[in-house]
Amino acid sequence: MRYPEAIQFLYDLQLHGLKLGLENTRRLAALAGNPHERLRFIHVAGTNGKGSTCAMLESVFRAAGQRVGLFTSPHLVSFGERIQVHRCPMSESEVVAGVTAMKRLLADFPGDHPPTFFEVVTVMALRHFAAAGCDLVIWETGMGGRLDATNIVTPLASVITNIAFDHERWLGHTLDQIAREKAGIIKPGVPVITGADAPEALRVIRSAAADAGADLVEVAEKDLHGPPLDQISLPLLGDHQRRNAAVAVATARRLASVLPVSAEAITTGLRNVWWPGRLQVVHGQNGQVNLVDGAHNPAGVAALVAALERHFPGQRPALIFGALEDKDWRAMCRALLPVAKSACLVPVASARAATPEQLRSACEPHPAGCPVNVCHSLAEAFRLTRAEPFRLITGSLYLVGEALELLGASASPPRPERSLNEWAGRKFEGPAPVGGP
């Protein structure tokens, strides 16, 4: 099998759609020899900040000398970003080996209940981390928690970053319903750390922890300003990252008896953390500033707007915005337009994308002095805003990946693999088109 064939195999798995539940994953893991039973995990759920918190935890424990695996989703550009060891994404040869092994296992799987893309990738990640001899795996949920494929593990700690509105179709339409799904990762006797502050969400998390006999650590506002956060400047912009960092610090301290980590390692890990596409600044020609952020729900946009006011006071960016149709893009537009100098509405490369015309309906009437343009592509929006000194690209992590490629700021080689984040399959069509801002 060659790499393009491995990627096509993964694309074909998307035809099985999205299924919430653990039966398939458990059965597939058993066929693989239950690799998760040879690993230690920190399981991370939450509405926003999961990826950033995972990156912080990975950096802290790597600074402490651990060999750390990192499992996150979605990827921005290349599939291998999802499965990393020592912050090295899976190589092409490793992806081929992993897919080849999973293909053999699937031959023994009942044909009437085929595993989904995410279920297969979850077990593929477990095999990779076990083979790599990881001391610890930072393990991010895909959606929710209770019925998420990642929930077959029993971790050292369960982390719930926060609770806000997102994925309501699957997780519920109230914060307590959403919290109940996220709290489904809580296991008997396993400590829980949370940065959630919504009262209705906290009630659910407290109740779930009490029922499981699990010690609960609640990160409070004061923890955002205590040591070591009172002494360091985080590389990730935004006050919301201080809460994510406080959750990571609380987790490391709570696990110190089983995963020794010094105060120096915590400080070093936080100072050196990096996580692309989250308030990432990319400098262009002639001093142009491109701020790329994966805010994809109203809570994420609120954090983005607060970060703009803090880090770019008095500056109004040219906004480039695209969103998925199943997100609350109306609320996102209402929050972003007042802080923008102009707006270009673009399609996201997804079958679930809201059209620029739909987005425009949410921008009417737009604020005075903020013209709104409908664009057929991100590249067109880049051309229209080429002379702008400050651009903000946001609305979807799918869009962020495309933007980083066009800006030449992606750490991964350009490949047509972003559509692997979809829930319906697409064919692998060769090298990605080369473009520029």
C-alpha positions in Angstrom: 0.0 0.0 0.0 1.2 3.5 -0.9 0.4 6.6 1.1 -2.3 7.9 -1.4 -4.0 4.5 -1.1 -3.9 4.7 2.7 -5.5 8.1 2.6 -8.2 6.9 0.2 -8.9 4.0 2.5 -9.5 6.6 5.3 -11.7 8.7 3.0 -13.8 5.6 2.2 -14.5 5.0 5.9 -16.3 8.3 6.0 -19.1 6.7 4.0 -20.2 5.1 7.3 -20.9 8.5 8.7 -21.0 9.6 12.4 -22.1 7.1 15.0 -22.0 7.7 18.8 -21.4 4.6 20.9 -18.6 2.5 22.3 -19.4 -1.1 21.0 -17.6 -0.9 17.7 -14.5 0.8 19.2 -14.3 -1.8 22.0 -14.7 -4.7 19.6 -12.1 -3.2 17.2 -9.7 -2.6 20.1 -10.1 -6.2 21.2 -9.2 -7.4 17.8 -6.1 -5.2 18.0 -5.1 -6.7 21.4 -6.5 -3.9 23.6 -3.5 -1.7 23.3 -5.1 0.9 25.6 -4.6 -1.5 28.5 -0.8 -1.0 28.2 -1.1 2.9 28.2 -1.8 5.7 30.7 -4.1 8.5 29.7 -5.3 12.0 30.6 -8.8 12.2 29.0 -9.8 15.7 27.9 -13.4 16.8 27.1 -15.1 20.2 26.9 -16.7 22.6 24.4 -13.7 24.9 23.8 -10.1 24.8 24.6 -9.6 21.1 24.5 -6.9 21.2 22.0 -5.0 24.0 23.7 -5.3 22.3 27.1 -4.0 19.1 25.5 -1.1 20.9 24.0 -0.2 22.4 27.3 -0.4 19.1 29.2 1.7 17.5 26.5 4.3 20.2 26.7 4.4 20.1 30.6 4.8 16.3 30.8 7.3 16.2 27.9 9.4 18.9 29.9 9.2 16.5 32.8 10.9 13.8 30.8 7.9 11.7 29.8 7.4 10.2 26.3 4.1 11.7 25.5 1.5 10.8 22.9 -1.0 13.4 21.7 -4.4 12.5 20.1 -6.5 15.5 18.9 -9.0 16.3 16.1 -9.6 17.8 13.7 -6.3 18.1 11.8 -5.7 21.5 10.2 -3.8 20.3 7.1 -2.3 16.7 7.3 -3.9 13.6 8.8 -0.8 12.8 10.7 -1.3 15.8 13.0 -4.0 13.9 14.8 -1.6 11.3 16.2 1.7 12.6 17.5 4.5 11.3 19.7 6.9 13.8 21.2 5.1 16.4 19.0 6.1 14.5 15.9 3.0 13.8 13.7 2.7 10.3 12.1 4.9 10.1 9.1 3.7 8.8 5.7 5.2 5.4 6.3 3.7 5.2 9.8 0.3 6.1 8.4 0.6 3.4 5.7 1.6 0.8 8.4 -1.2 1.9 10.6 -3.9 1.7 7.9 -2.5 -1.6 6.6 -2.9 -3.1 10.1 -6.4 -1.7 10.6 -7.5 -3.0 7.2 -6.5 -6.5 8.3 -8.5 -6.1 11.5 -11.5 -4.9 9.7 -11.6 -8.1 7.6 -12.7 -9.8 10.8 -15.3 -7.2 11.7 -19.1 -7.9 11.3 -20.2 -6.5 8.0 -23.5 -5.2 9.3 -21.9 -2.8 11.8 -18.9 -1.3 10.0 -16.7 1.0 12.1 -16.7 4.7 11.3 -13.6 6.8 10.3 -13.2 8.1 13.9 -13.6 4.7 15.5 -10.9 3.2 13.2 -8.6 6.2 13.7 -9.1 6.0 17.5 -7.9 2.3 17.6 -5.1 3.1 15.1 -3.9 5.8 17.5 -3.9 3.4 20.4 -1.8 0.9 18.4 0.7 3.6 17.4 1.1 4.9 21.0 1.6 1.5 22.4 4.1 0.6 19.7 6.0 3.9 20.4 6.3 3.1 24.1 4.5 6.2 25.3 4.6 6.8 29.0 1.5 8.9 28.8 -1.1 9.8 26.2 -3.0 13.1 26.2 -6.3 11.9 24.8 -8.9 14.4 23.4 -12.5 13.5 22.9 -13.9 13.9 19.4 -17.5 15.0 20.3 -19.2 14.9 23.7 -17.7 12.2 25.9 -20.1 9.7 27.1 -20.6 8.0 23.8 -17.4 9.2 22.1 -15.1 6.5 20.8 -12.3 7.7 23.0 -14.3 6.8 26.1 -13.1 3.1 26.1 -10.1 4.1 28.2 -9.8 4.4 32.0 -7.5 7.4 32.5 -5.4 8.7 35.3 -7.5 11.9 35.2 -10.6 13.2 33.5 -10.5 16.8 32.4 -13.5 18.9 31.4 -12.3 22.3 30.1 -15.6 24.1 30.0 -19.2 23.8 28.9 -20.8 26.0 26.2 -23.2 25.6 23.3 -22.0 23.6 20.4 -23.1 20.4 18.6 -26.5 20.8 20.1 -28.0 18.4 17.6 -26.1 15.5 19.2 -25.3 16.7 22.7 -28.5 18.6 23.8 -29.9 22.1 23.7 -29.3 23.1 27.3 -26.0 23.5 29.2 -26.9 20.8 31.7 -27.7 18.3 28.8 -24.4 19.1 27.2 -22.6 18.9 30.5 -24.1 15.5 31.1 -22.6 14.2 27.8 -19.2 15.7 28.6 -19.3 14.4 32.2 -19.7 10.9 30.7 -15.9 10.6 30.7 -15.9 10.6 34.5 -14.8 7.1 35.8 -15.2 5.6 39.3 -12.4 6.8 41.6 -10.6 8.7 38.8 -9.9 12.4 39.7 -11.7 15.1 37.7 -10.4 18.6 36.9 -12.6 21.2 35.4 -12.5 24.8 34.3 -16.2 25.0 33.8 -17.9 28.0 35.5 -21.5 27.9 34.3 -23.6 27.1 37.4 -25.9 24.6 35.6 -22.9 22.8 34.1 -21.0 22.7 37.4 -24.0 21.1 39.1 -24.0 18.3 36.6 -20.2 17.7 36.9 -20.3 17.8 40.7 -23.1 15.3 40.7 -21.4 13.0 38.3 -18.1 13.1 40.2 -19.9 12.4 43.5 -21.8 9.5 42.0 -18.5 8.0 40.8 -16.6 8.6 44.0 -14.2 10.8 42.0 -12.3 13.6 43.6 -13.2 16.9 41.9 -10.8 19.9 41.4 -12.6 23.1 40.3 -10.3 25.7 38.7 -11.5 29.1 40.0 -10.7 32.7 38.9 -8.0 33.1 41.5 -6.1 30.1 40.0 -5.7 32.1 36.7 -3.4 34.5 38.6 -1.5 32.3 40.9 1.9 30.7 40.5 3.3 29.9 38.0 0.8 31.9 35.8 1.6 35.1 37.7 5.2 34.8 36.6 5.1 33.8 32.9 3.7 35.1 29.6 1.9 32.4 27.7 2.9 32.0 24.0 -0.8 31.5 23.2 -2.7 34.7 23.1 -6.0 35.4 24.9 -7.1 35.5 28.6 -9.1 32.3 27.9 -5.7 30.5 27.5 -4.9 31.4 31.1 -7.9 29.4 32.2 -6.8 26.5 30.0 -3.3 26.8 31.5 -4.7 26.8 35.0 -6.6 23.6 34.2 -3.4 22.0 32.9 -1.5 23.1 36.0 -4.2 21.8 38.3 -4.1 18.5 36.5 -0.3 18.1 36.7 -0.4 18.9 40.4 -3.3 16.5 41.1 -1.4 13.7 39.4 2.0 14.4 40.9 2.0 11.3 43.0 1.7 9.0 39.9 3.3 11.3 37.3 6.0 13.3 39.1 6.4 16.8 37.6 8.5 19.6 39.1 7.4 23.3 39.3 10.2 24.0 36.8 8.8 21.5 34.3 5.4 23.0 34.6 6.8 26.5 33.9 9.0 25.3 31.1 6.2 23.4 29.5 3.8 26.3 29.5 6.4 28.8 28.3 7.2 26.5 25.3 3.7 25.4 24.3 2.6 25.9 20.8 -0.8 25.1 19.2 -1.4 26.4 15.6 -4.6 28.1 14.4 -5.6 29.5 17.8 -5.0 33.3 17.8 -1.9 32.6 15.7 -0.2 35.6 14.2 1.2 35.2 10.7 3.2 38.1 9.4 2.9 38.8 5.7 4.6 41.2 3.3 5.1 44.8 4.2 4.4 44.2 7.9 0.9 42.8 7.3 -0.5 41.0 10.3 -2.8 38.0 9.8 -4.6 36.7 12.9 -5.8 33.2 12.3 -8.2 31.7 14.9 -10.4 28.6 14.9 -13.3 30.2 16.8 -16.3 28.1 15.6 -19.1 28.8 18.1 -20.4 31.9 20.0 -18.3 31.2 23.1 -15.1 30.9 21.0 -16.0 34.1 19.2 -16.5 35.9 22.5 -13.0 34.9 23.6 -11.6 36.0 20.2 -13.3 39.5 20.5 -11.9 39.9 24.1 -8.5 38.9 22.8 -8.7 41.5 20.1 -9.5 44.2 22.6 -6.6 43.1 24.8 -3.8 42.4 22.3 -4.8 44.7 19.4 -6.5 47.7 21.1 -7.9 50.3 18.8 -7.3 48.2 15.7 -10.1 47.0 13.4 -9.2 44.1 11.2 -10.4 43.2 7.8 -12.5 40.2 8.7 -12.5 37.0 6.6 -15.2 34.7 7.9 -16.6 31.3 6.9 -18.5 28.8 9.0 -20.2 25.4 9.0 -24.0 25.5 8.5 -24.6 23.5 11.7 -22.9 26.2 13.9 -24.6 29.3 15.2 -23.1 31.6 12.6 -25.8 34.2 13.0 -24.6 34.9 16.6 -21.0 34.7 15.5 -21.6 37.3 12.8 -23.4 39.6 15.2 -20.4 39.5 17.5 -17.7 40.0 14.9 -19.1 42.7 12.6 -18.9 45.5 15.2 -15.2 45.0 15.7 -14.3 44.7 12.0 -13.2 47.3 9.5 -14.7 45.3 6.6 -15.9 41.7 6.0 -15.3 39.1 3.4 -17.6 36.1 3.6 -16.2 32.9 2.2 -17.2 29.3 1.8 -15.6 26.6 3.9 -14.3 23.5 2.0 -17.0 21.3 3.6 -20.2 19.7 2.5 -21.6 21.2 5.8 -20.6 24.8 5.0 -22.9 27.8 5.2 -22.8 29.6 1.9 -21.5 33.2 1.8 -25.0 34.3 0.8 -26.4 32.7 4.0 -23.7 34.4 6.1 -24.6 37.8 4.4 -28.2 37.5 5.6 -26.8 37.5 9.2 -24.8 40.6 8.5 -27.8 42.8 7.6 -27.9 45.5 8.5 -24.2 45.7 8.9 -22.5 48.4 11.0 -21.9 51.7 9.3 -18.4 51.8 7.8 -18.1 48.1 7.6 -18.7 47.0 4.0 -19.6 43.3 3.5 -18.3 41.3 0.5 -19.4 37.9 -0.7 -16.4 35.9 -2.0 -16.3 32.6 -3.9 -13.1 31.4 -2.2 -10.6 32.2 0.5 -8.1 33.0 -2.2 -10.4 35.7 -3.6 -10.9 37.2 -0.1 -7.1 37.3 0.3 -6.8 39.1 -3.0 -9.4 41.7 -2.0 -7.7 42.3 1.3 -4.1 42.1 0.1 -3.4 45.8 1.0 -5.0 45.6 4.5 -2.5 46.0 7.3 -4.5 43.7 9.7 -6.6 40.7 8.7 -8.6 38.3 10.9 -9.4 34.9 9.4 -11.9 32.9 11.6 -15.1 30.9 11.8 -14.0 27.3 11.4 -10.9 25.2 12.0 -11.4 23.9 8.4 -11.0 27.5 7.2 -7.9 28.0 9.5 -6.2 25.0 7.9 -6.8 26.4 4.4 -5.6 29.9 5.5 -2.3 28.6 7.0 -1.6 26.7 3.7 -2.2 29.8 1.6 -0.1 32.0 4.0 2.7 29.5 3.8 2.5 29.0 7.6 1.6 25.4 7.9 4.0 23.1 9.6 2.6 20.2 7.5 3.2 19.7 3.8 0.3 20.8 1.6 -2.0 17.8 1.0 -5.7 17.4 0.1 -6.5 15.9 3.4 -8.6 18.5 5.2 -11.7 16.8 3.9 -10.9 13.8 6.1 -12.5 15.9 8.8 -15.8 15.4 6.9 -18.5 12.9 7.9 -19.2 11.9 4.2 -16.5 10.6 2.0 -14.6 12.3 -0.9 -12.2 10.9 -3.3 -8.5 11.5 -3.0 -7.6 13.6 -6.0 -3.8 14.1 -5.9 -1.7 17.1 -4.9 -3.3 20.1 -3.3 -3.4 23.2 -5.5 -0.7 25.8 -4.8 -1.9 29.3 -4.0 -1.0 32.4 -2.2 -2.4 35.4 -0.5 
